[in-house]
């Protein structure tokens, strides 16, 4: 089977997540095309059997190129088996209201765009303190402190549950294969 994984990334964690999903699917013998939505002007490959879109939430929204793509391609995305991986630090919070807010961003995107993914996976992202400029590091530390996250800005922190992500990818492949079975 053929899969398209398209992603948008701000700091690189969502790209890493998309690459891991691709590797998991390819282990099963399927073909994967992976593309950065910011560089995707027109999708010209033949119709895939499944599509997985991945995007991070920053400052309460998905990146503009990602949102634009989903709104523009909602009809096409609904015509194929599709899934969504929403990446947010809030999804790892101990506070249920914060986790619900993170889940709500994906629900709002679906309602506004008309795209209805078959399944949505919420993945925790990363804190890239070492890569941030002074202001962004300061803001990230303040936010991390208020949410009980690590604040040692001398190193980076990765919160993605790679095993859960692999199970999501494997389950999506099974779901897609079942849809193809007559």
TITI-592368 format. One record per residue (C-alpha): chain; x, y negated, z negated. Coordinates in pm, 1 decimal, always signed. Each point is the difference from the previous one (the first is absolute). Layout:
% TITI-592368
<atom ch="A" X="X" Y="Y" Z="Z"/>
...
% end
This chain:
% TITI-592368
<atom ch="A" X="+0.0" Y="+0.0" Z="+0.0"/>
<atom ch="A" X="+103.2" Y="-362.8" Z="+48.4"/>
<atom ch="A" X="-7.4" Y="-265.5" Z="-269.8"/>
<atom ch="A" X="+57.6" Y="-373.0" Z="+0.7"/>
<atom ch="A" X="+124.8" Y="-158.8" Z="-319.2"/>
<atom ch="A" X="-9.9" Y="-378.1" Z="+17.3"/>
<atom ch="A" X="+113.6" Y="-215.8" Z="-288.6"/>
<atom ch="A" X="+57.1" Y="-353.8" Z="-113.1"/>
<atom ch="A" X="+264.6" Y="-74.2" Z="-261.5"/>
<atom ch="A" X="+124.8" Y="-296.9" Z="-197.7"/>
<atom ch="A" X="+289.9" Y="+137.6" Z="-203.1"/>
<atom ch="A" X="+54.0" Y="+337.8" Z="+166.0"/>
<atom ch="A" X="-180.1" Y="+236.8" Z="-241.5"/>
<atom ch="A" X="-299.4" Y="+45.6" Z="+230.2"/>
<atom ch="A" X="+234.6" Y="+84.7" Z="+287.9"/>
<atom ch="A" X="+164.8" Y="+258.4" Z="-225.8"/>
<atom ch="A" X="-343.8" Y="+141.1" Z="-86.7"/>
<atom ch="A" X="-96.5" Y="+19.3" Z="+369.7"/>
<atom ch="A" X="+328.3" Y="+176.0" Z="+82.3"/>
<atom ch="A" X="-57.6" Y="+253.3" Z="-278.5"/>
<atom ch="A" X="-351.8" Y="+71.5" Z="+127.8"/>
<atom ch="A" X="+143.6" Y="+51.0" Z="+349.0"/>
<atom ch="A" X="+265.1" Y="+238.9" Z="-132.9"/>
<atom ch="A" X="-262.9" Y="+200.5" Z="-190.3"/>
<atom ch="A" X="-221.0" Y="+32.5" Z="+308.9"/>
<atom ch="A" X="+293.0" Y="+89.9" Z="+227.0"/>
<atom ch="A" X="+103.4" Y="+280.1" Z="-240.4"/>
<atom ch="A" X="-326.5" Y="+167.5" Z="+95.9"/>
<atom ch="A" X="+96.4" Y="-7.7" Z="+368.6"/>
<atom ch="A" X="-217.4" Y="-292.3" Z="+108.2"/>
<atom ch="A" X="+117.9" Y="-298.7" Z="+204.3"/>
<atom ch="A" X="+8.1" Y="-345.6" Z="-160.2"/>
<atom ch="A" X="+43.1" Y="-345.0" Z="+151.4"/>
<atom ch="A" X="+79.5" Y="-267.0" Z="-258.2"/>
<atom ch="A" X="-34.8" Y="-371.0" Z="+67.8"/>
<atom ch="A" X="+26.2" Y="-330.0" Z="-183.5"/>
<atom ch="A" X="-329.4" Y="-181.8" Z="+57.8"/>
<atom ch="A" X="+182.7" Y="-333.9" Z="+2.0"/>
<atom ch="A" X="+183.9" Y="+122.2" Z="+310.1"/>
<atom ch="A" X="-299.2" Y="+179.7" Z="+153.7"/>
<atom ch="A" X="-153.3" Y="-218.7" Z="+267.4"/>
<atom ch="A" X="-186.4" Y="+270.3" Z="+185.0"/>
<atom ch="A" X="-38.9" Y="+367.6" Z="-76.1"/>
<atom ch="A" X="+70.1" Y="+177.1" Z="+327.8"/>
<atom ch="A" X="+58.0" Y="+360.7" Z="-103.6"/>
<atom ch="A" X="-270.3" Y="+253.9" Z="+67.0"/>
<atom ch="A" X="-272.1" Y="+31.7" Z="-261.5"/>
<atom ch="A" X="+137.4" Y="+170.8" Z="-311.5"/>
<atom ch="A" X="-184.9" Y="+267.0" Z="-195.0"/>
<atom ch="A" X="+45.2" Y="-201.8" Z="-317.1"/>
<atom ch="A" X="+105.9" Y="-347.6" Z="-108.6"/>
<atom ch="A" X="+134.8" Y="-107.9" Z="-337.3"/>
<atom ch="A" X="+33.7" Y="-370.3" Z="-71.7"/>
<atom ch="A" X="+214.2" Y="-122.0" Z="-291.0"/>
<atom ch="A" X="+12.1" Y="-351.1" Z="-145.4"/>
<atom ch="A" X="+98.3" Y="-174.6" Z="-323.7"/>
<atom ch="A" X="-203.3" Y="-241.0" Z="-205.5"/>
<atom ch="A" X="+185.4" Y="-320.7" Z="-84.2"/>
<atom ch="A" X="-163.6" Y="-296.2" Z="-170.7"/>
<atom ch="A" X="-339.5" Y="+165.9" Z="+33.0"/>
<atom ch="A" X="+7.6" Y="+69.7" Z="+372.8"/>
<atom ch="A" X="+140.7" Y="+222.0" Z="+268.9"/>
<atom ch="A" X="+251.2" Y="-150.7" Z="+246.7"/>
<atom ch="A" X="-161.2" Y="-208.6" Z="+273.3"/>
<atom ch="A" X="+121.5" Y="+213.9" Z="+293.7"/>
<atom ch="A" X="-143.5" Y="+310.3" Z="-169.1"/>
<atom ch="A" X="-339.9" Y="-157.4" Z="-69.1"/>
<atom ch="A" X="-11.0" Y="-139.4" Z="+353.8"/>
<atom ch="A" X="+78.1" Y="+345.0" Z="+143.0"/>
<atom ch="A" X="-270.1" Y="+173.0" Z="-206.1"/>
<atom ch="A" X="-263.4" Y="-258.6" Z="+93.9"/>
<atom ch="A" X="+95.7" Y="+10.6" Z="+369.2"/>
<atom ch="A" X="+27.7" Y="+381.7" Z="+20.2"/>
<atom ch="A" X="-278.8" Y="+107.9" Z="-240.0"/>
<atom ch="A" X="-207.5" Y="+159.1" Z="+277.1"/>
<atom ch="A" X="+299.0" Y="+197.5" Z="+126.9"/>
<atom ch="A" X="+102.5" Y="+99.6" Z="-355.2"/>
<atom ch="A" X="-352.9" Y="+125.9" Z="-68.0"/>
<atom ch="A" X="+14.3" Y="+209.9" Z="+317.2"/>
<atom ch="A" X="+292.4" Y="+207.4" Z="-130.9"/>
<atom ch="A" X="+56.8" Y="+176.0" Z="-332.0"/>
<atom ch="A" X="+167.8" Y="-271.3" Z="-207.8"/>
<atom ch="A" X="+130.7" Y="-57.6" Z="-351.4"/>
<atom ch="A" X="+133.0" Y="-292.0" Z="-197.0"/>
<atom ch="A" X="+284.5" Y="-27.3" Z="-250.3"/>
<atom ch="A" X="-36.1" Y="-314.6" Z="-207.6"/>
<atom ch="A" X="+318.3" Y="-88.8" Z="-191.2"/>
<atom ch="A" X="-21.8" Y="-200.2" Z="-321.3"/>
<atom ch="A" X="+176.7" Y="-23.2" Z="-333.8"/>
<atom ch="A" X="-338.8" Y="-51.3" Z="-167.7"/>
<atom ch="A" X="-106.4" Y="+356.0" Z="+78.7"/>
<atom ch="A" X="+248.3" Y="+125.4" Z="-261.8"/>
<atom ch="A" X="-136.6" Y="-228.9" Z="-271.8"/>
<atom ch="A" X="-126.2" Y="+135.9" Z="-330.3"/>
<atom ch="A" X="-288.4" Y="-245.2" Z="+33.4"/>
<atom ch="A" X="-297.0" Y="+150.6" Z="+187.4"/>
<atom ch="A" X="-118.7" Y="-346.0" Z="+108.4"/>
<atom ch="A" X="+331.9" Y="-61.3" Z="+176.4"/>
<atom ch="A" X="-14.7" Y="+340.0" Z="+171.4"/>
<atom ch="A" X="-359.6" Y="-68.9" Z="+105.1"/>
<atom ch="A" X="+107.2" Y="-336.2" Z="+141.0"/>
<atom ch="A" X="+271.8" Y="+172.3" Z="+205.3"/>
<atom ch="A" X="-252.1" Y="+252.9" Z="+133.8"/>
<atom ch="A" X="-236.7" Y="-286.9" Z="+77.0"/>
<atom ch="A" X="+240.6" Y="-154.4" Z="+250.8"/>
<atom ch="A" X="-27.6" Y="+308.6" Z="+221.6"/>
<atom ch="A" X="-378.9" Y="+3.9" Z="-36.9"/>
<atom ch="A" X="-19.7" Y="-369.0" Z="+93.1"/>
<atom ch="A" X="+218.1" Y="+55.3" Z="+306.3"/>
<atom ch="A" X="-229.7" Y="+281.4" Z="+114.3"/>
<atom ch="A" X="-312.3" Y="-209.5" Z="-55.4"/>
<atom ch="A" X="+138.7" Y="-305.6" Z="+178.8"/>
<atom ch="A" X="+159.1" Y="+181.1" Z="+294.2"/>
<atom ch="A" X="-248.8" Y="+279.7" Z="+60.9"/>
<atom ch="A" X="+279.8" Y="+258.4" Z="-14.3"/>
<atom ch="A" X="-99.2" Y="+303.6" Z="-201.7"/>
<atom ch="A" X="+302.7" Y="+219.8" Z="-68.5"/>
<atom ch="A" X="-80.7" Y="+363.3" Z="-82.1"/>
<atom ch="A" X="+216.9" Y="-20.5" Z="-309.1"/>
<atom ch="A" X="+190.2" Y="-268.1" Z="-188.7"/>
<atom ch="A" X="+306.4" Y="+67.9" Z="-211.2"/>
<atom ch="A" X="+118.6" Y="-259.4" Z="-251.6"/>
<atom ch="A" X="+376.1" Y="+8.2" Z="-49.0"/>
<atom ch="A" X="+205.8" Y="-196.0" Z="-247.7"/>
<atom ch="A" X="+272.5" Y="-209.8" Z="+155.7"/>
<atom ch="A" X="+330.6" Y="-126.8" Z="-133.9"/>
<atom ch="A" X="+158.5" Y="-295.3" Z="-173.4"/>
<atom ch="A" X="+302.0" Y="-113.2" Z="+202.1"/>
<atom ch="A" X="+148.4" Y="-240.0" Z="-253.6"/>
<atom ch="A" X="+349.5" Y="+22.9" Z="+147.9"/>
<atom ch="A" X="-127.0" Y="-112.2" Z="+341.1"/>
<atom ch="A" X="-216.8" Y="-289.3" Z="-125.9"/>
<atom ch="A" X="+109.2" Y="-360.6" Z="+2.2"/>
<atom ch="A" X="+2.8" Y="-185.8" Z="-332.8"/>
<atom ch="A" X="-359.9" Y="-120.8" Z="+17.8"/>
<atom ch="A" X="-146.7" Y="+331.8" Z="+111.8"/>
<atom ch="A" X="+200.7" Y="+189.3" Z="-264.8"/>
<atom ch="A" X="-125.1" Y="-241.8" Z="-267.2"/>
<atom ch="A" X="-362.9" Y="+41.2" Z="+112.7"/>
<atom ch="A" X="+33.2" Y="+378.6" Z="+25.2"/>
<atom ch="A" X="+147.7" Y="+19.9" Z="-351.1"/>
<atom ch="A" X="-285.6" Y="-210.6" Z="-142.0"/>
<atom ch="A" X="-259.6" Y="+217.0" Z="+168.7"/>
<atom ch="A" X="+181.1" Y="+319.9" Z="-99.6"/>
<atom ch="A" X="+22.1" Y="-113.7" Z="-361.7"/>
<atom ch="A" X="-373.4" Y="-77.2" Z="-12.3"/>
<atom ch="A" X="-76.5" Y="+346.9" Z="+134.9"/>
<atom ch="A" X="+247.9" Y="+201.1" Z="-204.1"/>
<atom ch="A" X="+224.5" Y="+75.3" Z="+297.7"/>
<atom ch="A" X="+381.9" Y="-2.5" Z="-17.0"/>
<atom ch="A" X="+155.9" Y="-345.5" Z="-12.9"/>
<atom ch="A" X="+372.4" Y="+79.7" Z="+26.7"/>
<atom ch="A" X="+68.2" Y="-189.8" Z="+320.0"/>
<atom ch="A" X="+350.0" Y="+142.2" Z="+43.2"/>
<atom ch="A" X="-146.3" Y="+303.2" Z="+177.7"/>
<atom ch="A" X="-290.9" Y="+110.4" Z="+219.8"/>
<atom ch="A" X="-290.8" Y="+224.2" Z="-103.0"/>
<atom ch="A" X="-191.1" Y="+238.2" Z="+223.3"/>
<atom ch="A" X="-341.7" Y="+118.4" Z="-118.7"/>
<atom ch="A" X="-125.4" Y="+197.5" Z="+300.4"/>
<atom ch="A" X="-116.6" Y="+351.9" Z="-87.4"/>
<atom ch="A" X="+166.7" Y="+185.8" Z="+288.1"/>
<atom ch="A" X="-164.3" Y="+334.1" Z="-83.5"/>
<atom ch="A" X="-348.8" Y="-152.7" Z="+4.0"/>
<atom ch="A" X="+85.9" Y="-169.3" Z="+330.2"/>
<atom ch="A" X="+112.7" Y="+332.8" Z="+151.4"/>
<atom ch="A" X="-324.4" Y="+168.0" Z="-114.8"/>
<atom ch="A" X="-198.2" Y="-285.0" Z="+156.7"/>
<atom ch="A" X="+182.9" Y="+46.3" Z="+333.9"/>
<atom ch="A" X="-45.9" Y="+379.2" Z="-7.7"/>
<atom ch="A" X="-370.3" Y="-34.8" Z="-86.7"/>
<atom ch="A" X="-50.6" Y="-251.1" Z="+282.2"/>
<atom ch="A" X="+159.8" Y="+240.1" Z="+249.4"/>
<atom ch="A" X="-236.9" Y="+277.8" Z="-120.3"/>
<atom ch="A" X="-297.7" Y="-235.6" Z="+25.6"/>
<atom ch="A" X="+98.7" Y="-98.3" Z="+352.9"/>
<atom ch="A" X="+52.7" Y="+363.0" Z="+102.8"/>
<atom ch="A" X="-345.2" Y="+94.0" Z="-133.6"/>
<atom ch="A" X="-155.8" Y="-277.6" Z="+207.0"/>
<atom ch="A" X="+167.5" Y="+137.7" Z="+312.0"/>
<atom ch="A" X="-118.8" Y="+357.5" Z="-60.1"/>
<atom ch="A" X="-310.6" Y="+75.4" Z="+210.0"/>
% end
